[in-house]
């Protein structure tokens, strides 16, 4: 599997759609009923716990690319919050790369946090993992106010209901130092995964539910930057990242669109 990557200027739209893709999006007008959407919101934690029960630690690969995209993560003594740590695919490679790093790691799923704590590389002296709903739980219950240098949000904001995104970022804002940054990568508008949804999965504009009842939002840079501005952050850097996943043997060549940025606490 080969993945080619280019960075697209923030002022440019994501890739142009083909005529068939435009028709597909135009035809998908039905939205999941409000009652079912309320159930998805109510059961969100349970659905992520079930995800990790099914997949344990085997679903995601270790994210060695993060220090390449965000070299400040390995630049010396740092306190980092990883919001949405999953089973530790981000934190354990990073702890190895930067021996001067301390990480607070939280996740919506208690089962995921249990996997992190059970990892042989988990050390209380370098990491503090806890279960937390960043849309409602106060992070200062586990992290001192204004004590964190950086926060990573890697494919996390998209899993939160759009109505609660600003609230989640305001929660993170409380534990970041002034000038501290959120480092983000997430799903971009017109990503291939968005265009694969069949009718019956749409929750709202750019918001969908997967087969396993977890949810995903697909961001334009304009709306992403506006969300951060409402939460008290300014844009230090933001762009679309365009990748192509290619497998010539299987005849696969699909476009991936991500958003990536650094957002500073004002």
Phi, psi and omega in degrees: 000119181252135179235113177265143186231137170225152177257130183257134182305143184297335182280347181268150175287163171299177188307149176292146179275149172283166179299320181292325178291320176298318179296319180299313180293321181294328183280342184271079186257341183283141181244142178305133183304152184302319181300314180293324178296320177297322177295320178298320179292317181296323186261014186302315181295316179300320181293325176288324175299318178295323176303312182285336174293318180289316192259347184046234182259011191264352190283311183261145173277156175300139187266074180287344183288342189295322180288338174287318180283328181232076185297343177297341179293338181240028186269002180138201181300125183211151166248122185240141167252123168257109178271118185086059189281347184057225182260010173103017181295340177267313193287322186289318173299324182289320177299327178288321182287326182237097182290353180258018184258137169242135185238127162270128183232124179229156178211153177297327185267121176296324180298320178297316180297322178298321177296319178299312183292335180276349180295138183296341181267001179282125179229129179300334181288345184234351185208141174231109183253139181207152176280139185196137169262104187291351176274347184220324179286139180279116181298335180290353172290338182238344184227131177300144179301140174052045183241353188257134179280315184221149172233131176261134175232091186252104183055048181241312183302325181295339181274355183263143177302136182307327180293343185249002184295314181298318179300318179297317180291324176296326177296315178295322180307324185294329184263348177282145170291157174299129185088350175296157188236149165264128176257120189234137159225138182202183184284135179259158179303134180071019169302151182303324180298325178293320184283350179275345183295134176270163177307143181105356182248357185277126178261336181177187180300115176069015185235127188223159174247136179276175180299330182270009176075005166280161189237159181214136176248145183242115193267141158271154180297323181300312181288326178297314179297324178294321178299314180294322179298320179295334183267001177096028179241154171243153183282120172269326181193138178204139180201163168275141173246119183254126178232157172236128175266118188236130171223098186296325182297321181263002178070031181259130174207094187236147181275134172247136179235122176238160169251142181218140181193169171238129182234126187260139175290127178276000000 
